[in-house]
Structure formats: structure tokens, C-alpha cells
């Protein structure tokens, strides 16, 4: 099974956020950091990971998810 990693743009579209807001939360240390993986300078997100889901539950709001293919 291959994992699908989302880009900053994908995450911004999915959660209706500004890319700059997401980048800000990947460039710092502390409890506000969005769980992510870096491949060189590229930032990716595994939104199905337990770590991301835990972060989302503690920082996010439950809402209807939008499709990336809309």
C-alpha cells in the first residue's frame, strides 16, 4: 500500500487555509507545529497518520471535508 502525501497547496485547498499559514506552522517548534515530513525543502503531509489526526482533533474544527478533485 502506497501512502499519499499532500503538498502545502493540497492541504490549503482541503482545509480552506492560506499556504503562508501552513508554512508558518511547519517552520517552528512547539505545540502548534503541524505534523509534516520534509523531502529536501519540500513539505508534505500524511493526513491519515495517527500523529496528524491527533493534531487535527486538538487544533481543528470538525467540518465537512472538501474534495481535492472538485
PDB file of N, H, CA, C and O in Angstrom:
ATOM      1  N   UNK A   1       0.842  -1.181   0.000  1.00  0.00           N
ATOM      2  CA  UNK A   1       0.000   0.000   0.000  1.00  0.00           C
ATOM      3  C   UNK A   1       0.890   1.248   0.000  1.00  0.00           C
ATOM      4  O   UNK A   1       1.804   1.364   0.816  1.00  0.00           O
ATOM      5  N   UNK A   2       0.622   2.159  -0.901  1.00  0.00           N
ATOM      6  H   UNK A   2      -0.121   2.064  -1.564  1.00  0.00           H
ATOM      7  CA  UNK A   2       1.393   3.383  -1.014  1.00  0.00           C
ATOM      8  C   UNK A   2       0.676   4.518  -0.296  1.00  0.00           C
ATOM      9  O   UNK A   2      -0.522   4.734  -0.479  1.00  0.00           O
ATOM     10  N   UNK A   3       1.439   5.239   0.528  1.00  0.00           N
ATOM     11  H   UNK A   3       2.412   5.063   0.677  1.00  0.00           H
ATOM     12  CA  UNK A   3       0.859   6.395   1.220  1.00  0.00           C
ATOM     13  C   UNK A   3       0.801   7.570   0.266  1.00  0.00           C
ATOM     14  O   UNK A   3       1.665   7.733  -0.596  1.00  0.00           O
ATOM     15  N   UNK A   4      -0.220   8.380   0.429  1.00  0.00           N
ATOM     16  H   UNK A   4      -0.922   8.248   1.130  1.00  0.00           H
ATOM     17  CA  UNK A   4      -0.325   9.606  -0.360  1.00  0.00           C
ATOM     18  C   UNK A   4      -0.007  10.784   0.545  1.00  0.00           C
ATOM     19  O   UNK A   4      -0.678  11.008   1.552  1.00  0.00           O
ATOM     20  N   UNK A   5       1.011  11.523   0.181  1.00  0.00           N
ATOM     21  H   UNK A   5       1.557  11.341  -0.636  1.00  0.00           H
ATOM     22  CA  UNK A   5       1.405  12.711   0.919  1.00  0.00           C
ATOM     23  C   UNK A   5       0.848  13.936   0.198  1.00  0.00           C
ATOM     24  O   UNK A   5       0.953  14.050  -1.023  1.00  0.00           O
ATOM     25  N   UNK A   6       0.262  14.841   0.960  1.00  0.00           N
ATOM     26  H   UNK A   6       0.177  14.748   1.952  1.00  0.00           H
ATOM     27  CA  UNK A   6      -0.288  16.060   0.385  1.00  0.00           C
ATOM     28  C   UNK A   6       0.743  17.181   0.416  1.00  0.00           C
ATOM     29  O   UNK A   6       1.586  17.246   1.310  1.00  0.00           O
ATOM     30  N   UNK A   7       0.662  18.053  -0.569  1.00  0.00           N
ATOM     31  H   UNK A   7      -0.023  18.001  -1.296  1.00  0.00           H
ATOM     32  CA  UNK A   7       1.518  19.237  -0.603  1.00  0.00           C
ATOM     33  C   UNK A   7       0.892  20.332   0.263  1.00  0.00           C
ATOM     34  O   UNK A   7      -0.229  20.188   0.751  1.00  0.00           O
ATOM     35  N   UNK A   8       1.621  21.413   0.442  1.00  0.00           N
ATOM     36  H   UNK A   8       2.532  21.530   0.046  1.00  0.00           H
ATOM     37  CA  UNK A   8       1.086  22.563   1.174  1.00  0.00           C
ATOM     38  C   UNK A   8      -0.159  23.083   0.458  1.00  0.00           C
ATOM     39  O   UNK A   8      -1.155  23.409   1.104  1.00  0.00           O
ATOM     40  N   UNK A   9      -0.107  23.161  -0.863  1.00  0.00           N
ATOM     41  H   UNK A   9       0.702  22.896  -1.387  1.00  0.00           H
ATOM     42  CA  UNK A   9      -1.265  23.628  -1.624  1.00  0.00           C
ATOM     43  C   UNK A   9      -2.457  22.697  -1.442  1.00  0.00           C
ATOM     44  O   UNK A   9      -3.581  23.163  -1.256  1.00  0.00           O
ATOM     45  N   UNK A  10      -2.226  21.388  -1.491  1.00  0.00           N
ATOM     46  H   UNK A  10      -1.312  21.009  -1.642  1.00  0.00           H
ATOM     47  CA  UNK A  10      -3.306  20.416  -1.280  1.00  0.00           C
ATOM     48  C   UNK A  10      -3.977  20.631   0.072  1.00  0.00           C
ATOM     49  O   UNK A  10      -5.203  20.652   0.173  1.00  0.00           O
ATOM     50  N   UNK A  11      -3.156  20.791   1.111  1.00  0.00           N
ATOM     51  H   UNK A  11      -2.160  20.774   1.029  1.00  0.00           H
ATOM     52  CA  UNK A  11      -3.680  20.975   2.465  1.00  0.00           C
ATOM     53  C   UNK A  11      -4.445  22.294   2.571  1.00  0.00           C
ATOM     54  O   UNK A  11      -5.488  22.359   3.222  1.00  0.00           O
ATOM     55  N   UNK A  12      -3.929  23.336   1.936  1.00  0.00           N
ATOM     56  H   UNK A  12      -3.082  23.283   1.407  1.00  0.00           H
ATOM     57  CA  UNK A  12      -4.601  24.639   1.947  1.00  0.00           C
ATOM     58  C   UNK A  12      -5.979  24.550   1.296  1.00  0.00           C
ATOM     59  O   UNK A  12      -6.947  25.110   1.810  1.00  0.00           O
ATOM     60  N   UNK A  13      -6.067  23.858   0.180  1.00  0.00           N
ATOM     61  H   UNK A  13      -5.281  23.404  -0.238  1.00  0.00           H
ATOM     62  CA  UNK A  13      -7.349  23.694  -0.512  1.00  0.00           C
ATOM     63  C   UNK A  13      -8.301  22.846   0.329  1.00  0.00           C
ATOM     64  O   UNK A  13      -9.473  23.189   0.485  1.00  0.00           O
ATOM     65  N   UNK A  14      -7.801  21.755   0.862  1.00  0.00           N
ATOM     66  H   UNK A  14      -6.849  21.476   0.735  1.00  0.00           H
ATOM     67  CA  UNK A  14      -8.631  20.828   1.627  1.00  0.00           C
ATOM     68  C   UNK A  14      -9.253  21.484   2.851  1.00  0.00           C
ATOM     69  O   UNK A  14     -10.422  21.246   3.154  1.00  0.00           O
ATOM     70  N   UNK A  15      -8.482  22.310   3.558  1.00  0.00           N
ATOM     71  H   UNK A  15      -7.533  22.503   3.311  1.00  0.00           H
ATOM     72  CA  UNK A  15      -8.968  22.918   4.799  1.00  0.00           C
ATOM     73  C   UNK A  15      -9.258  24.417   4.670  1.00  0.00           C
ATOM     74  O   UNK A  15      -9.517  25.092   5.666  1.00  0.00           O
ATOM     75  N   UNK A  16      -9.213  24.935   3.427  1.00  0.00           N
ATOM     76  H   UNK A  16      -9.003  24.386   2.618  1.00  0.00           H
ATOM     77  CA  UNK A  16      -9.507  26.343   3.169  1.00  0.00           C
ATOM     78  C   UNK A  16      -8.632  27.272   4.019  1.00  0.00           C
ATOM     79  O   UNK A  16      -9.129  28.156   4.716  1.00  0.00           O
ATOM     80  N   UNK A  17      -7.327  27.045   3.941  1.00  0.00           N
ATOM     81  H   UNK A  17      -6.924  26.326   3.375  1.00  0.00           H
ATOM     82  CA  UNK A  17      -6.342  27.835   4.680  1.00  0.00           C
ATOM     83  C   UNK A  17      -5.392  28.513   3.704  1.00  0.00           C
ATOM     84  O   UNK A  17      -5.276  28.098   2.550  1.00  0.00           O
ATOM     85  N   UNK A  18      -4.718  29.546   4.164  1.00  0.00           N
ATOM     86  H   UNK A  18      -4.811  29.883   5.101  1.00  0.00           H
ATOM     87  CA  UNK A  18      -3.682  30.177   3.349  1.00  0.00           C
ATOM     88  C   UNK A  18      -2.413  29.332   3.425  1.00  0.00           C
ATOM     89  O   UNK A  18      -2.072  28.796   4.479  1.00  0.00           O
ATOM     90  N   UNK A  19      -1.724  29.223   2.300  1.00  0.00           N
ATOM     91  H   UNK A  19      -2.000  29.658   1.443  1.00  0.00           H
ATOM     92  CA  UNK A  19      -0.467  28.476   2.274  1.00  0.00           C
ATOM     93  C   UNK A  19       0.535  29.063   3.254  1.00  0.00           C
ATOM     94  O   UNK A  19       1.279  28.323   3.896  1.00  0.00           O
ATOM     95  N   UNK A  20       0.563  30.381   3.377  1.00  0.00           N
ATOM     96  H   UNK A  20      -0.042  30.983   2.856  1.00  0.00           H
ATOM     97  CA  UNK A  20       1.514  31.022   4.291  1.00  0.00           C
ATOM     98  C   UNK A  20       1.255  30.606   5.741  1.00  0.00           C
ATOM     99  O   UNK A  20       2.200  30.457   6.515  1.00  0.00           O
ATOM    100  N   UNK A  21      -0.005  30.419   6.115  1.00  0.00           N
ATOM    101  H   UNK A  21      -0.774  30.541   5.487  1.00  0.00           H
ATOM    102  CA  UNK A  21      -0.356  29.979   7.472  1.00  0.00           C
ATOM    103  C   UNK A  21       0.207  28.581   7.721  1.00  0.00           C
ATOM    104  O   UNK A  21       0.739  28.294   8.793  1.00  0.00           O
ATOM    105  N   UNK A  22       0.079  27.718   6.714  1.00  0.00           N
ATOM    106  H   UNK A  22      -0.353  27.951   5.843  1.00  0.00           H
ATOM    107  CA  UNK A  22       0.590  26.351   6.837  1.00  0.00           C
ATOM    108  C   UNK A  22       2.112  26.368   6.928  1.00  0.00           C
ATOM    109  O   UNK A  22       2.687  25.701   7.789  1.00  0.00           O
ATOM    110  N   UNK A  23       2.773  27.126   6.045  1.00  0.00           N
ATOM    111  H   UNK A  23       2.306  27.668   5.346  1.00  0.00           H
ATOM    112  CA  UNK A  23       4.237  27.211   6.100  1.00  0.00           C
ATOM    113  C   UNK A  23       4.709  27.717   7.458  1.00  0.00           C
ATOM    114  O   UNK A  23       5.707  27.228   7.987  1.00  0.00           O
ATOM    115  N   UNK A  24       4.001  28.696   8.027  1.00  0.00           N
ATOM    116  H   UNK A  24       3.191  29.094   7.597  1.00  0.00           H
ATOM    117  CA  UNK A  24       4.361  29.211   9.353  1.00  0.00           C
ATOM    118  C   UNK A  24       4.342  28.104  10.398  1.00  0.00           C
ATOM    119  O   UNK A  24       5.170  28.095  11.309  1.00  0.00           O
ATOM    120  N   UNK A  25       3.409  27.178  10.276  1.00  0.00           N
ATOM    121  H   UNK A  25       2.736  27.185   9.536  1.00  0.00           H
ATOM    122  CA  UNK A  25       3.280  26.111  11.265  1.00  0.00           C
ATOM    123  C   UNK A  25       4.142  24.889  10.965  1.00  0.00           C
ATOM    124  O   UNK A  25       4.072  23.887  11.676  1.00  0.00           O
ATOM    125  N   UNK A  26       4.945  24.971   9.926  1.00  0.00           N
ATOM    126  H   UNK A  26       5.002  25.785   9.348  1.00  0.00           H
ATOM    127  CA  UNK A  26       5.928  23.914   9.680  1.00  0.00           C
ATOM    128  C   UNK A  26       7.342  24.423   9.934  1.00  0.00           C
ATOM    129  O   UNK A  26       8.293  23.641   9.929  1.00  0.00           O
ATOM    130  N   UNK A  27       7.486  25.720  10.153  1.00  0.00           N
ATOM    131  H   UNK A  27       6.714  26.355  10.157  1.00  0.00           H
ATOM    132  CA  UNK A  27       8.811  26.324  10.314  1.00  0.00           C
ATOM    133  C   UNK A  27       9.182  26.591  11.759  1.00  0.00           C
ATOM    134  O   UNK A  27      10.240  27.160  12.029  1.00  0.00           O
ATOM    135  N   UNK A  28       8.337  26.195  12.685  1.00  0.00           N
ATOM    136  H   UNK A  28       7.477  25.733  12.466  1.00  0.00           H
ATOM    137  CA  UNK A  28       8.623  26.476  14.092  1.00  0.00           C
ATOM    138  C   UNK A  28       8.557  25.204  14.917  1.00  0.00           C
ATOM    139  O   UNK A  28       8.097  24.163  14.448  1.00  0.00           O
ATOM    140  N   UNK A  29       9.018  25.304  16.140  1.00  0.00           N
ATOM    141  H   UNK A  29       9.391  26.150  16.522  1.00  0.00           H
ATOM    142  CA  UNK A  29       8.946  24.191  17.080  1.00  0.00           C
ATOM    143  C   UNK A  29       7.875  24.500  18.109  1.00  0.00           C
ATOM    144  O   UNK A  29       7.595  25.665  18.393  1.00  0.00           O
ATOM    145  N   UNK A  30       7.283  23.467  18.662  1.00  0.00           N
ATOM    146  H   UNK A  30       7.511  22.521  18.431  1.00  0.00           H
ATOM    147  CA  UNK A  30       6.291  23.678  19.703  1.00  0.00           C
ATOM    148  C   UNK A  30       4.980  22.993  19.395  1.00  0.00           C
ATOM    149  O   UNK A  30       4.872  22.261  18.411  1.00  0.00           O
ATOM    150  N   UNK A  31       3.986  23.225  20.228  1.00  0.00           N
ATOM    151  H   UNK A  31       4.074  23.820  21.027  1.00  0.00           H
ATOM    152  CA  UNK A  31       2.719  22.504  20.109  1.00  0.00           C
ATOM    153  C   UNK A  31       1.878  22.908  18.907  1.00  0.00           C
ATOM    154  O   UNK A  31       0.960  22.176  18.538  1.00  0.00           O
ATOM    155  N   UNK A  32       2.157  24.036  18.289  1.00  0.00           N
ATOM    156  H   UNK A  32       2.903  24.631  18.589  1.00  0.00           H
ATOM    157  CA  UNK A  32       1.365  24.495  17.148  1.00  0.00           C
ATOM    158  C   UNK A  32       1.855  23.933  15.810  1.00  0.00           C
ATOM    159  O   UNK A  32       1.226  24.170  14.779  1.00  0.00           O
ATOM    160  N   UNK A  33       2.952  23.203  15.812  1.00  0.00           N
ATOM    161  H   UNK A  33       3.463  23.011  16.650  1.00  0.00           H
ATOM    162  CA  UNK A  33       3.522  22.675  14.569  1.00  0.00           C
ATOM    163  C   UNK A  33       2.613  21.600  13.983  1.00  0.00           C
ATOM    164  O   UNK A  33       2.211  20.667  14.677  1.00  0.00           O
ATOM    165  N   UNK A  34       2.297  21.742  12.706  1.00  0.00           N
ATOM    166  H   UNK A  34       2.625  22.500  12.143  1.00  0.00           H
ATOM    167  CA  UNK A  34       1.516  20.727  12.006  1.00  0.00           C
ATOM    168  C   UNK A  34       2.457  19.566  11.690  1.00  0.00           C
ATOM    169  O   UNK A  34       3.524  19.788  11.118  1.00  0.00           O
ATOM    170  N   UNK A  35       2.090  18.333  12.048  1.00  0.00           N
ATOM    171  H   UNK A  35       1.223  18.153  12.513  1.00  0.00           H
ATOM    172  CA  UNK A  35       2.944  17.185  11.726  1.00  0.00           C
ATOM    173  C   UNK A  35       3.181  17.110  10.216  1.00  0.00           C
ATOM    174  O   UNK A  35       2.240  17.131   9.423  1.00  0.00           O
ATOM    175  N   UNK A  36       4.440  17.024   9.841  1.00  0.00           N
ATOM    176  H   UNK A  36       5.205  17.007  10.485  1.00  0.00           H
ATOM    177  CA  UNK A  36       4.805  17.023   8.429  1.00  0.00           C
ATOM    178  C   UNK A  36       6.113  16.269   8.224  1.00  0.00           C
ATOM    179  O   UNK A  36       6.813  15.915   9.172  1.00  0.00           O
ATOM    180  N   UNK A  37       6.413  16.038   6.952  1.00  0.00           N
ATOM    181  H   UNK A  37       5.844  16.325   6.182  1.00  0.00           H
ATOM    182  CA  UNK A  37       7.660  15.397   6.548  1.00  0.00           C
ATOM    183  C   UNK A  37       8.314  16.324   5.539  1.00  0.00           C
ATOM    184  O   UNK A  37       7.635  16.920   4.703  1.00  0.00           O
ATOM    185  N   UNK A  38       9.630  16.446   5.617  1.00  0.00           N
ATOM    186  H   UNK A  38      10.182  15.962   6.297  1.00  0.00           H
ATOM    187  CA  UNK A  38      10.353  17.246   4.633  1.00  0.00           C
ATOM    188  C   UNK A  38      11.195  16.324   3.760  1.00  0.00           C
ATOM    189  O   UNK A  38      11.907  15.449   4.253  1.00  0.00           O
ATOM    190  N   UNK A  39      11.095  16.540   2.461  1.00  0.00           N
ATOM    191  H   UNK A  39      10.516  17.251   2.061  1.00  0.00           H
ATOM    192  CA  UNK A  39      11.939  15.877   1.480  1.00  0.00           C
ATOM    193  C   UNK A  39      12.770  16.996   0.865  1.00  0.00           C
ATOM    194  O   UNK A  39      12.331  17.661  -0.073  1.00  0.00           O
ATOM    195  N   UNK A  40      13.970  17.199   1.397  1.00  0.00           N
ATOM    196  H   UNK A  40      14.327  16.659   2.159  1.00  0.00           H
ATOM    197  CA  UNK A  40      14.748  18.370   0.999  1.00  0.00           C
ATOM    198  C   UNK A  40      14.032  19.602   1.519  1.00  0.00           C
ATOM    199  O   UNK A  40      13.802  19.732   2.721  1.00  0.00           O
ATOM    200  N   UNK A  41      13.678  20.510   0.612  1.00  0.00           N
ATOM    201  H   UNK A  41      13.865  20.404  -0.365  1.00  0.00           H
ATOM    202  CA  UNK A  41      12.932  21.707   1.019  1.00  0.00           C
ATOM    203  C   UNK A  41      11.430  21.544   0.825  1.00  0.00           C
ATOM    204  O   UNK A  41      10.657  22.442   1.160  1.00  0.00           O
ATOM    205  N   UNK A  42      11.019  20.406   0.288  1.00  0.00           N
ATOM    206  H   UNK A  42      11.647  19.677   0.016  1.00  0.00           H
ATOM    207  CA  UNK A  42       9.601  20.163   0.045  1.00  0.00           C
ATOM    208  C   UNK A  42       8.910  19.677   1.318  1.00  0.00           C
ATOM    209  O   UNK A  42       9.412  18.774   1.988  1.00  0.00           O
ATOM    210  N   UNK A  43       7.771  20.265   1.656  1.00  0.00           N
ATOM    211  H   UNK A  43       7.363  20.999   1.112  1.00  0.00           H
ATOM    212  CA  UNK A  43       6.995  19.891   2.835  1.00  0.00           C
ATOM    213  C   UNK A  43       5.803  19.061   2.375  1.00  0.00           C
ATOM    214  O   UNK A  43       5.096  19.433   1.439  1.00  0.00           O
ATOM    215  N   UNK A  44       5.591  17.932   3.045  1.00  0.00           N
ATOM    216  H   UNK A  44       6.166  17.630   3.805  1.00  0.00           H
ATOM    217  CA  UNK A  44       4.470  17.049   2.720  1.00  0.00           C
ATOM    218  C   UNK A  44       3.750  16.637   3.998  1.00  0.00           C
ATOM    219  O   UNK A  44       4.324  16.653   5.086  1.00  0.00           O
ATOM    220  N   UNK A  45       2.468  16.263   3.841  1.00  0.00           N
ATOM    221  H   UNK A  45       2.002  16.250   2.957  1.00  0.00           H
ATOM    222  CA  UNK A  45       1.631  15.906   4.976  1.00  0.00           C
ATOM    223  C   UNK A  45       0.969  14.559   4.739  1.00  0.00           C
ATOM    224  O   UNK A  45       0.413  14.309   3.669  1.00  0.00           O
ATOM    225  N   UNK A  46       1.033  13.695   5.741  1.00  0.00           N
ATOM    226  H   UNK A  46       1.485  13.898   6.610  1.00  0.00           H
ATOM    227  CA  UNK A  46       0.332  12.412   5.713  1.00  0.00           C
ATOM    228  C   UNK A  46      -0.889  12.580   6.608  1.00  0.00           C
ATOM    229  O   UNK A  46      -0.819  12.326   7.811  1.00  0.00           O
ATOM    230  N   UNK A  47      -2.012  13.009   6.023  1.00  0.00           N
ATOM    231  H   UNK A  47      -2.069  13.215   5.046  1.00  0.00           H
ATOM    232  CA  UNK A  47      -3.174  13.348   6.838  1.00  0.00           C
ATOM    233  C   UNK A  47      -3.869  12.122   7.421  1.00  0.00           C
ATOM    234  O   UNK A  47      -4.758  12.255   8.262  1.00  0.00           O
ATOM    235  N   UNK A  48      -3.475  10.940   6.983  1.00  0.00           N
ATOM    236  H   UNK A  48      -2.753  10.832   6.300  1.00  0.00           H
ATOM    237  CA  UNK A  48      -4.057   9.723   7.547  1.00  0.00           C
ATOM    238  C   UNK A  48      -3.247   9.189   8.722  1.00  0.00           C
ATOM    239  O   UNK A  48      -3.660   8.230   9.374  1.00  0.00           O
ATOM    240  N   UNK A  49      -2.105   9.797   8.998  1.00  0.00           N
ATOM    241  H   UNK A  49      -1.769  10.576   8.469  1.00  0.00           H
ATOM    242  CA  UNK A  49      -1.270   9.328  10.104  1.00  0.00           C
ATOM    243  C   UNK A  49      -1.933   9.631  11.439  1.00  0.00           C
ATOM    244  O   UNK A  49      -2.700  10.586  11.568  1.00  0.00           O
ATOM    245  N   UNK A  50      -1.626   8.807  12.422  1.00  0.00           N
ATOM    246  H   UNK A  50      -1.003   8.032  12.318  1.00  0.00           H
ATOM    247  CA  UNK A  50      -2.172   8.999  13.767  1.00  0.00           C
ATOM    248  C   UNK A  50      -1.733  10.347  14.338  1.00  0.00           C
ATOM    249  O   UNK A  50      -2.514  11.034  14.997  1.00  0.00           O
ATOM    250  N   UNK A  51      -0.483  10.718  14.082  1.00  0.00           N
ATOM    251  H   UNK A  51       0.151  10.160  13.547  1.00  0.00           H
ATOM    252  CA  UNK A  51       0.048  11.985  14.590  1.00  0.00           C
ATOM    253  C   UNK A  51      -0.725  13.185  14.025  1.00  0.00           C
ATOM    254  O   UNK A  51      -1.073  14.107  14.762  1.00  0.00           O
ATOM    255  N   UNK A  52      -0.992  13.165  12.709  1.00  0.00           N
ATOM    256  H   UNK A  52      -0.710  12.415  12.110  1.00  0.00           H
ATOM    257  CA  UNK A  52      -1.732  14.267  12.090  1.00  0.00           C
ATOM    258  C   UNK A  52      -3.162  14.304  12.608  1.00  0.00           C
ATOM    259  O   UNK A  52      -3.682  15.375  12.918  1.00  0.00           O
ATOM    260  N   UNK A  53      -3.804  13.138  12.703  1.00  0.00           N
ATOM    261  H   UNK A  53      -3.381  12.268  12.450  1.00  0.00           H
ATOM    262  CA  UNK A  53      -5.185  13.074  13.184  1.00  0.00           C
ATOM    263  C   UNK A  53      -5.300  13.582  14.618  1.00  0.00           C
ATOM    264  O   UNK A  53      -6.264  14.267  14.960  1.00  0.00           O
ATOM    265  N   UNK A  54      -4.319  13.250  15.458  1.00  0.00           N
ATOM    266  H   UNK A  54      -3.536  12.694  15.181  1.00  0.00           H
ATOM    267  CA  UNK A  54      -4.305  13.740  16.841  1.00  0.00           C
ATOM    268  C   UNK A  54      -4.160  15.254  16.856  1.00  0.00           C
ATOM    269  O   UNK A  54      -4.860  15.939  17.602  1.00  0.00           O
ATOM    270  N   UNK A  55      -3.251  15.784  16.031  1.00  0.00           N
ATOM    271  H   UNK A  55      -2.682  15.228  15.425  1.00  0.00           H
ATOM    272  CA  UNK A  55      -3.068  17.235  15.950  1.00  0.00           C
ATOM    273  C   UNK A  55      -4.362  17.906  15.481  1.00  0.00           C
ATOM    274  O   UNK A  55      -4.774  18.925  16.034  1.00  0.00           O
ATOM    275  N   UNK A  56      -4.991  17.332  14.468  1.00  0.00           N
ATOM    276  H   UNK A  56      -4.656  16.504  14.019  1.00  0.00           H
ATOM    277  CA  UNK A  56      -6.207  17.915  13.913  1.00  0.00           C
ATOM    278  C   UNK A  56      -7.324  17.950  14.957  1.00  0.00           C
ATOM    279  O   UNK A  56      -8.041  18.943  15.076  1.00  0.00           O
ATOM    280  N   UNK A  57      -7.464  16.872  15.703  1.00  0.00           N
ATOM    281  H   UNK A  57      -6.881  16.065  15.606  1.00  0.00           H
ATOM    282  CA  UNK A  57      -8.512  16.821  16.730  1.00  0.00           C
ATOM    283  C   UNK A  57      -8.282  17.857  17.821  1.00  0.00           C
ATOM    284  O   UNK A  57      -9.243  18.392  18.373  1.00  0.00           O
ATOM    285  N   UNK A  58      -7.033  18.145  18.138  1.00  0.00           N
ATOM    286  H   UNK A  58      -6.252  17.710  17.690  1.00  0.00           H
ATOM    287  CA  UNK A  58      -6.756  19.102  19.208  1.00  0.00           C
ATOM    288  C   UNK A  58      -6.688  20.549  18.719  1.00  0.00           C
ATOM    289  O   UNK A  58      -6.782  21.475  19.525  1.00  0.00           O
ATOM    290  N   UNK A  59      -6.526  20.758  17.409  1.00  0.00           N
ATOM    291  H   UNK A  59      -6.449  20.006  16.754  1.00  0.00           H
ATOM    292  CA  UNK A  59      -6.396  22.119  16.881  1.00  0.00           C
ATOM    293  C   UNK A  59      -7.467  22.481  15.856  1.00  0.00           C
ATOM    294  O   UNK A  59      -7.672  23.659  15.563  1.00  0.00           O
ATOM    295  N   UNK A  60      -8.134  21.496  15.323  1.00  0.00           N
ATOM    296  H   UNK A  60      -7.967  20.539  15.561  1.00  0.00           H
ATOM    297  CA  UNK A  60      -9.070  21.755  14.236  1.00  0.00           C
ATOM    298  C   UNK A  60     -10.505  21.833  14.700  1.00  0.00           C
ATOM    299  O   UNK A  60     -10.823  21.677  15.879  1.00  0.00           O
ATOM    300  N   UNK A  61     -11.348  22.077  13.738  1.00  0.00           N
ATOM    301  H   UNK A  61     -11.090  22.204  12.780  1.00  0.00           H
ATOM    302  CA  UNK A  61     -12.785  22.124  13.958  1.00  0.00           C
ATOM    303  C   UNK A  61     -13.398  21.063  13.064  1.00  0.00           C
ATOM    304  O   UNK A  61     -13.018  20.936  11.900  1.00  0.00           O
ATOM    305  N   UNK A  62     -14.330  20.309  13.589  1.00  0.00           N
ATOM    306  H   UNK A  62     -14.639  20.412  14.534  1.00  0.00           H
ATOM    307  CA  UNK A  62     -14.982  19.278  12.789  1.00  0.00           C
ATOM    308  C   UNK A  62     -15.858  19.966  11.741  1.00  0.00           C
ATOM    309  O   UNK A  62     -16.731  20.767  12.074  1.00  0.00           O
ATOM    310  N   UNK A  63     -15.616  19.648  10.496  1.00  0.00           N
ATOM    311  H   UNK A  63     -14.906  18.998  10.225  1.00  0.00           H
ATOM    312  CA  UNK A  63     -16.379  20.234   9.398  1.00  0.00           C
ATOM    313  C   UNK A  63     -16.403  19.243   8.251  1.00  0.00           C
ATOM    314  O   UNK A  63     -15.656  18.264   8.253  1.00  0.00           O
ATOM    315  N   UNK A  64     -17.244  19.489   7.291  1.00  0.00           N
ATOM    316  H   UNK A  64     -17.851  20.284   7.289  1.00  0.00           H
ATOM    317  CA  UNK A  64     -17.322  18.622   6.130  1.00  0.00           C
ATOM    318  C   UNK A  64     -16.065  18.801   5.290  1.00  0.00           C
ATOM    319  O   UNK A  64     -15.694  19.926   4.955  1.00  0.00           O
ATOM    320  N   UNK A  65     -15.406  17.691   4.949  1.00  0.00           N
ATOM    321  H   UNK A  65     -15.707  16.777   5.222  1.00  0.00           H
ATOM    322  CA  UNK A  65     -14.179  17.758   4.151  1.00  0.00           C
ATOM    323  C   UNK A  65     -14.521  18.035   2.702  1.00  0.00           C
ATOM    324  O   UNK A  65     -15.502  17.517   2.166  1.00  0.00           O
ATOM    325  N   UNK A  66     -13.695  18.863   2.074  1.00  0.00           N
ATOM    326  H   UNK A  66     -12.898  19.284   2.508  1.00  0.00           H
ATOM    327  CA  UNK A  66     -13.869  19.155   0.662  1.00  0.00           C
ATOM    328  C   UNK A  66     -12.989  18.221  -0.148  1.00  0.00           C
ATOM    329  O   UNK A  66     -11.921  17.812   0.307  1.00  0.00           O
ATOM    330  N   UNK A  67     -13.431  17.890  -1.325  1.00  0.00           N
ATOM    331  H   UNK A  67     -14.299  18.222  -1.694  1.00  0.00           H
ATOM    332  CA  UNK A  67     -12.683  17.005  -2.197  1.00  0.00           C
ATOM    333  C   UNK A  67     -11.567  17.771  -2.893  1.00  0.00           C
ATOM    334  O   UNK A  67     -11.738  18.931  -3.267  1.00  0.00           O
ATOM    335  N   UNK A  68     -10.419  17.109  -3.063  1.00  0.00           N
ATOM    336  H   UNK A  68     -10.281  16.167  -2.759  1.00  0.00           H
ATOM    337  CA  UNK A  68      -9.312  17.719  -3.804  1.00  0.00           C
ATOM    338  C   UNK A  68      -9.572  17.703  -5.307  1.00  0.00           C
ATOM    339  O   UNK A  68      -8.922  18.433  -6.055  1.00  0.00           O
ATOM    340  N   UNK A  69     -10.514  16.881  -5.752  1.00  0.00           N
ATOM    341  H   UNK A  69     -11.042  16.289  -5.144  1.00  0.00           H
ATOM    342  CA  UNK A  69     -10.765  16.730  -7.182  1.00  0.00           C
ATOM    343  C   UNK A  69     -11.947  17.569  -7.655  1.00  0.00           C
ATOM    344  O   UNK A  69     -12.464  17.344  -8.749  1.00  0.00           O
ATOM    345  N   UNK A  70     -12.374  18.518  -6.857  1.00  0.00           N
ATOM    346  H   UNK A  70     -11.954  18.701  -5.968  1.00  0.00           H
ATOM    347  CA  UNK A  70     -13.544  19.339  -7.219  1.00  0.00           C
ATOM    348  C   UNK A  70     -13.242  20.263  -8.365  1.00  0.00           C
ATOM    349  O   UNK A  70     -14.113  21.020  -8.794  1.00  0.00           O
TER     350      UNK A  70
END
